[in-house]
Amino acid sequence: MADGYSIAFDRVNNKSNEYYAKAQELVEPTREFELQQLGYIRQGYYFYVYRNIKRSLSLLPESQ
């Protein structure tokens, strides 16, 4: 859903941010490292595509 909203708005937007946060909230208790990584990668790419590089790079420590 977050990716869909980012495509529709063609920019960083609150709805996408909410869905990325919700996804992180849902995956956190599972302790599925790979799934957490995928979420951070998708969100980082989202910020990178819409030229929010600083915010994109801020996700790197969490994904390591």
C-alpha positions in Angstrom: 0.0 0.0 0.0 2.8 2.4 0.9 4.4 2.0 -2.6 1.0 2.5 -4.3 0.4 5.8 -2.5 3.9 7.0 -3.3 3.3 6.3 -7.0 -0.1 8.0 -6.9 1.2 11.1 -5.1 4.6 11.0 -6.9 6.3 12.3 -3.7 7.0 11.5 -0.1 3.6 11.7 1.6 2.0 11.0 5.0 -0.1 8.0 3.9 2.9 6.1 2.6 4.8 7.0 5.8 1.9 5.7 7.9 1.9 2.4 6.0 5.7 1.9 6.3 5.4 2.6 10.0 2.5 0.1 10.3 4.5 -2.5 8.4 7.4 -2.1 10.8 5.1 -2.3 13.8 3.6 -5.5 12.5 6.8 -7.3 11.7 8.7 -6.3 14.8 7.2 -8.9 17.2 7.9 -11.7 14.6 11.7 -11.3 14.8 11.8 -12.2 11.1 15.1 -10.5 10.3 14.8 -10.9 6.5 11.3 -9.4 6.5 12.4 -6.5 8.6 15.3 -5.9 6.2 12.9 -5.9 3.2 10.8 -3.3 4.9 13.7 -1.0 5.5 15.0 -1.6 2.0 11.6 -0.6 0.5 11.3 2.4 2.7 14.8 3.5 2.0 14.3 3.2 -1.7 11.1 5.2 -1.4 12.9 8.1 0.2 15.8 7.8 -2.2 13.5 7.9 -5.3 11.8 11.1 -4.0 15.2 12.7 -3.2 15.0 12.5 0.5 18.5 11.1 0.7 19.2 12.1 4.3 16.1 10.2 5.5 16.9 7.3 3.2 20.4 6.9 4.7 19.1 7.2 8.2 17.5 3.7 7.8 20.9 2.1 7.1 21.9 1.5 10.7 18.5 -0.2 11.4 18.9 -2.5 8.5 22.4 -3.8 9.4 
